[in-house]
Amino acid sequence: MSLVVVGSVAYDGVETPHGKVDRMLGGAATYVGLSASYFAPVKIVAVVGDDFAQEDVDLLASRKIDLAGLERVPGGKTFFWAGVYSADMNDRTTLRTDLNVFADFQPKLPDAYRTAPYLFLGNIQPELQRSVRSQMPGVHFTGGDTMNYWINDFRAQLVETLAQWDFLLINDSEARLLSGEHNLRRAAAKIQSMGPHTLIVKRGEYGAILFHGGEHFVAPGFLLDEVFDPTGAGDCFAGGFMGYLAGQGVKPTDGKADMAELRRAVIHGSVMGSFCCERFGVDRFRTLTRDEIEARYREFQSFTSF
């Protein structure tokens, strides 16, 4: 049960209280893809420039991620972002954003991708998200994320796009902005009425809340000894969530999915997000094993059981 991931493959420059890295592999599609690849086959749709290093291609390929949809623009430069985190790493300041080839990104799906049953749409223009979805008429489970910019300036397009989604992944401030409701429970109900029957509200170090139908599930964050770099943690959460569902072959029927499976998917998302924070960038995925993932999943079970 393969998963198509559409979004950015980039380079990041990051500074945290634990150090500074001037250039490292990043991008939403990278993090989602690496995280999901532990559970299901992944196919990436993204764009990079001539400067995209072979060692980074090799890392993605080492996880058996299909790169047929990774477009390389001759003479172009890969999307670059740089930022610095606050002392508690709950806030970050963007220092530089060079969209480069990503500015003209038009997702191109290879024919072999169009029959994949699962689709995750990263944070790109809502019309582009809808265009990709229209190329996969048989998809079983579609979802993705968005941000304040699209909510504020492209609301009509975004609402039309969300009507075709099974799930949405956003943070609490975005949920309030999109819904116009301050109370998260009311906000969730309003967003679900827009189309996505499943909503996940990310709450950073405090975990996440899953809303599905009239039910909700609160998952805590995993307490790490050290948080080295939170970059990509939310995308790794998304990868763990979608990857688990794809690996299990979960298919919603009439807008309903097995709540127990969705809960397990959320915990797998939290597990993958926690591993991401243990090293800079994608470095933790160079050594992470499925046994470590299962062990941490069992830890989650132990400290949330009562």
C-alpha positions in Angstrom: 0.0 0.0 0.0 2.2 2.8 -1.3 2.1 6.5 -0.2 2.7 9.4 -2.5 4.2 12.5 -0.8 4.1 15.9 -2.5 6.0 18.8 -1.1 9.4 20.4 -0.7 12.9 18.8 -0.7 15.2 21.4 0.5 18.4 22.5 2.3 18.2 24.1 5.8 20.5 26.2 7.9 19.6 25.7 11.5 20.8 27.1 14.9 19.6 25.8 18.2 21.1 26.0 21.7 22.9 22.8 20.9 24.8 24.1 17.9 24.6 25.3 14.3 24.5 23.6 11.0 24.9 25.8 7.9 23.5 23.4 5.3 21.6 20.1 5.8 19.0 18.1 4.0 15.4 19.2 4.8 12.0 19.9 3.4 8.6 18.6 4.3 8.6 15.8 1.6 12.0 14.7 2.9 10.9 14.4 6.5 7.4 12.9 5.7 9.0 10.4 3.3 11.8 9.2 5.5 9.4 8.8 8.5 6.7 7.0 6.5 9.2 4.7 4.8 9.5 2.6 7.9 5.9 1.5 7.5 5.0 1.6 3.8 6.5 2.2 0.3 6.9 5.9 -0.4 6.9 7.8 -3.7 8.1 11.5 -3.6 7.0 14.3 -5.9 9.3 17.3 -5.5 11.7 19.6 -7.3 15.5 20.2 -6.7 18.3 22.0 -8.5 21.6 20.9 -9.8 23.1 21.5 -6.4 21.2 18.6 -4.9 24.0 16.3 -3.6 24.3 12.6 -4.6 24.7 11.7 -0.9 21.3 13.0 -0.2 19.8 11.1 -3.1 21.5 8.0 -1.7 20.0 8.6 1.7 16.5 8.7 0.3 17.1 5.7 -1.9 18.5 3.8 1.0 15.0 3.8 2.5 13.7 2.5 -0.8 11.9 5.8 -1.5 10.8 6.0 -5.1 12.4 9.1 -6.6 10.9 8.9 -10.1 8.9 12.0 -9.2 11.9 14.0 -8.0 12.4 16.6 -10.7 15.9 18.1 -11.2 16.0 21.6 -12.8 19.2 22.1 -14.9 21.0 25.2 -13.7 18.6 25.7 -10.8 19.2 25.8 -7.1 17.4 23.8 -4.4 15.0 25.6 -2.0 16.9 26.9 1.0 15.7 28.0 4.4 17.6 29.2 7.5 16.4 29.9 11.0 17.3 30.2 14.6 15.4 28.7 17.6 14.7 30.2 20.9 16.4 28.9 24.1 13.4 26.6 24.9 13.0 25.8 21.1 9.3 26.5 21.2 9.8 29.5 18.8 12.0 30.1 15.8 13.0 33.1 13.7 13.4 32.8 10.0 16.6 34.3 8.8 16.5 33.5 5.1 14.1 31.9 2.6 15.3 31.3 -0.9 12.5 29.5 -2.8 14.7 29.0 -5.9 13.3 26.2 -8.1 10.5 25.6 -5.6 9.0 29.0 -6.6 7.8 27.5 -9.9 7.0 24.0 -8.6 4.3 22.3 -10.6 3.9 18.8 -9.3 4.4 16.2 -12.0 3.1 12.7 -11.2 4.7 9.8 -13.0 2.0 7.4 -14.4 3.1 4.7 -11.9 2.2 7.1 -9.0 -1.4 7.8 -10.1 -2.8 4.5 -8.8 -1.2 4.7 -5.3 -3.9 4.4 -2.6 -2.5 7.0 -0.2 -1.6 10.6 -0.7 -0.1 13.2 1.5 -0.1 16.8 0.3 2.5 19.1 1.8 2.2 22.8 2.5 1.9 24.2 -1.0 -0.6 26.3 -2.9 -4.1 24.9 -2.5 -4.8 24.8 -6.2 -1.7 22.7 -6.7 -2.8 20.3 -3.9 -6.2 20.0 -5.6 -4.5 19.4 -9.0 -2.5 16.5 -7.6 -5.6 15.0 -6.0 -7.5 15.2 -9.3 -4.8 13.0 -10.9 -5.4 10.2 -8.4 -9.1 9.4 -8.7 -8.8 6.0 -7.0 -6.9 7.2 -3.9 -8.2 5.7 -0.6 -7.0 8.2 1.9 -5.9 11.8 1.1 -4.8 14.5 3.5 -2.1 17.1 4.2 -1.4 20.3 5.9 -1.6 24.1 5.3 -0.5 27.3 7.0 -1.7 30.8 7.9 -0.7 32.3 4.6 -3.0 30.0 2.6 -5.8 30.4 5.2 -5.6 34.2 5.2 -5.0 34.9 1.5 -6.3 31.9 -0.4 -9.3 30.9 1.8 -11.8 30.1 -1.0 -9.3 27.9 -2.8 -8.3 26.2 0.4 -11.9 25.4 1.4 -12.5 24.0 -2.0 -9.4 21.8 -1.7 -10.3 20.6 1.8 -13.7 19.4 0.6 -11.8 16.5 -1.1 -9.6 15.5 1.9 -10.0 12.8 4.4 -7.8 14.4 7.0 -6.1 17.7 7.9 -3.0 18.2 10.0 -2.5 21.7 11.5 -1.5 23.4 14.7 -3.9 24.9 17.2 -3.5 28.6 16.1 -4.2 27.5 12.4 -7.2 25.5 13.5 -8.6 28.6 15.3 -7.8 30.8 12.3 -9.4 28.5 9.7 -12.6 27.9 11.8 -13.0 31.3 13.3 -13.6 29.5 16.7 -11.4 29.9 19.7 -12.5 26.7 21.4 -10.7 23.8 19.9 -13.6 21.4 20.2 -15.9 23.8 18.3 -13.1 24.6 15.9 -12.6 20.9 15.1 -16.3 20.4 14.4 -16.4 23.3 12.0 -13.3 22.2 10.1 -14.7 18.6 9.9 -17.8 20.1 8.3 -15.6 21.5 5.6 -14.7 18.0 4.4 -11.9 16.3 6.4 -13.6 13.7 8.6 -10.3 13.4 10.5 -8.4 16.3 12.1 -5.2 16.3 13.9 -4.2 19.4 15.9 -0.5 19.5 16.6 0.6 21.0 19.9 4.4 20.8 19.7 6.0 19.4 22.8 2.6 18.9 24.4 1.5 16.3 21.8 -1.5 16.3 19.5 -5.3 15.9 19.6 -7.1 13.6 17.1 -10.7 14.5 16.2 -12.8 11.9 14.2 -16.5 12.0 14.1 -17.8 13.0 17.5 -14.8 11.5 19.3 -11.4 12.9 20.2 -8.1 11.4 21.5 -5.4 13.3 23.3 -1.8 12.1 22.8 1.0 13.4 24.9 4.4 14.4 23.6 7.4 12.1 24.3 9.7 13.5 27.0 13.2 13.4 25.6 16.4 13.8 27.6 17.6 16.4 25.1 15.9 18.1 22.1 18.7 18.9 19.7 16.6 20.2 16.7 12.8 20.3 16.3 13.0 21.1 12.6 10.8 18.6 10.7 9.2 17.1 13.8 5.7 17.9 12.6 6.4 16.5 9.2 7.8 13.3 10.8 4.6 13.1 12.8 2.7 13.3 9.5 4.9 10.6 8.0 4.4 8.2 10.9 0.7 8.8 10.9 0.2 8.3 7.2 2.8 5.6 6.9 1.2 3.5 9.6 -2.3 3.8 8.0 -0.9 2.9 4.6 1.0 0.0 6.0 -2.2 -1.3 7.7 -4.3 -0.7 4.6 -6.8 1.5 6.5 -9.5 2.6 4.1 -12.3 5.0 5.3 -15.8 4.0 4.4 -18.5 6.7 4.1 -16.2 9.1 5.9 -15.5 6.8 8.8 -12.4 5.0 9.8 -11.5 2.7 12.7 -10.9 5.0 15.6 -8.6 2.5 17.3 -6.4 2.4 14.1 -6.4 6.2 14.0 -5.3 6.4 17.6 -2.4 3.9 16.9 -1.5 6.0 13.9 -1.3 9.2 16.0 1.0 7.4 18.5 3.3 6.2 15.7 3.3 9.8 14.5 4.4 11.0 17.9 7.1 8.3 18.0 8.6 9.4 14.7 8.4 13.1 15.6 10.3 12.4 18.8 13.1 10.6 17.0 13.5 13.5 14.6 14.3 15.8 17.5 17.2 13.7 18.8 19.7 14.9 16.1 20.1 17.8 13.7 18.0 17.5 10.5 17.5 14.0 9.2 20.6 12.5 10.9 18.6 10.3 13.3 17.2 8.5 10.2 20.6 7.4 9.2 20.7 4.9 12.0 17.1 4.5 13.2 15.7 0.9 13.1 12.2 -0.5 13.2 13.1 -2.2 16.5 13.8 1.2 18.1 10.5 2.5 16.8 8.5 -0.5 18.2 10.3 -0.1 21.6 9.4 3.5 21.8 5.8 2.7 20.8 5.6 0.3 23.7 7.0 3.1 26.0 4.1 5.3 24.9 1.7 2.5 25.7 3.2 2.1 29.2 3.1 5.8 30.2 -0.4 6.4 28.9 -2.0 3.3 30.4 -4.2 3.7 33.5 
